[in-house]
């Protein structure tokens, strides 16, 4: 049974597309589909931020992306919604969506949020990639327990 994961940030051009690309690649051996969306609609139809695409390429990941805004229809078939920060989580909860912060799957995270790199440097985008990668083992374990793989 395919598990559908949606990553959510604010504009769907930085953090959530990075998370979707990393998770899709790192969980490719599982029956998992990963997509992304944003709580805001400013960038609907846009590609990911060029700095996000460069950070992904530097880390060995590819991404084809068009920004979307999250709504109940988009999430209808989603099994797990991963928010990037507390504001995104609150927005999702107001919509009645059961979501969790992505970094809760990283036991070594010093902060439960993935900071928005939009006004930052290229290094900030690389750090987002690293944060997502650090959450993969915990997420993998969660999925395994949830679906009886172990």
N, C-alpha and C positions, 0 to 999 in steps of 0.2 A: 504494500500500500504506500503510495507516494505521500510524503510529508511536504506540505507547502509552507514555506517561511516567507514572510514579508518584513523587510527592514524599513524603518520609518525615521526620517529626520524632518527638518523644516521645509526646505525647498526642493529636495530630491535631486540635488546636483553635486553634492559633496559626500557627506557621511554615509547616507543610506545606499547610494550606488557603489561606493567603495565596499561597504559591508556585504552587499549582495554579490559582488564579483568575487571577493575573497571567500565567502561562505560557499558559494556555488563550486568554486574550484577545490576548496579544502574538504568538502563533503561529497565530492563527485562519486565516491565509491558507495554512497548510500542512495537510497531511493528518495531523493530530496530535490525539490524545485525551489529556487530562491528568486524573489523579485524585490522591488523597492518602490516606495512612494513617499510623498511629502505631505505634511499637514497644511502647508500653504500652496496656493496656486500660481505664484508669480512666475515660475519657470516651466509650466506645463508645456510639453513638446520640445523643450530644449535638450541638448546633449548634456552630459555631465560636465562639470567645470574642467577646463583643460588641465588645471593643476592636479585634479583628482585622477584624471586619465594618465598623466605623467607619473604620478606616485604609484599607481597600479602597475604601469609598465616597468618601472624601476624594480618593483617587487616580483615581476614575472606573471602578472595577471592581465587579462584582456577584459574589455567591457564594451558592449554595444548597448546604448541606453537612450531612452527618451523619458524625460521627467513626467511624472503623473502625480495627481493629487489623490490622497487616500479618501475613500468613501466606503460605505457599508457594502456596496456591490463588489468593489475591488477586493474586499477582504472576505467575501462570502465563503470562499473555498480555502481560506488560509487557516492552517493549523496552529501556527505560532507567529505572533507579531512581536518583533524586536524593536523597541524604541531606542533612539540614540541618546536622549537626555530626558530630564524630568518634565520639561515643558511639553515635549512631544508625547510623553507618557500620559500626562494630564489631558492633553487634547484628545488622545485616543480613548481614554477612559470616559471623557464626556460624551463621546460617540457611542459608548456602551461596548467598547472593544476591550477584551482581556489581553493585555500586553505586558511585557517585562522589559527591563533595561538590558541591553545586550551585554554590558560589562558585568552583570551579575553572574555570568558564567566564567569569569576570570577570577579565581580565588586570590590572586595577587594584585588585583586592581586597587589602586589607592583612592579611586573616585569611581562611583557607579556610572558616571556619564562619559560619553564620547564628546569632547569639546568640538565646537564648530570651527573648522579651519578657514572659513571663507575670508575673513579679514586678516589672516595670518600669512605665514611664509610657506614655501614648498616643504620645509621640514615639518610643519604642522600637518600637512597632508600625509607625509610619510609616517608620522606618529599615529594618525588614524588607522592606517593600514596595519601598523604594529599592534594597536589595541584590539582590532578585530581578530587578527591572527592569534593573539593571546587568549581570546575567548573561545576559540575553536575546540580545544580539548574538553572543556567543561560543557560546551554545547553538545558535542558529540556524545559525551557520557549521559547527558540529560535525555537526548533523543533515544539512546540505546535503552535506558531504563523505562522511558515512557512507552516505548513500543515493543518491549520484551525482547530486544536483540541480545541482551546478556542474561 
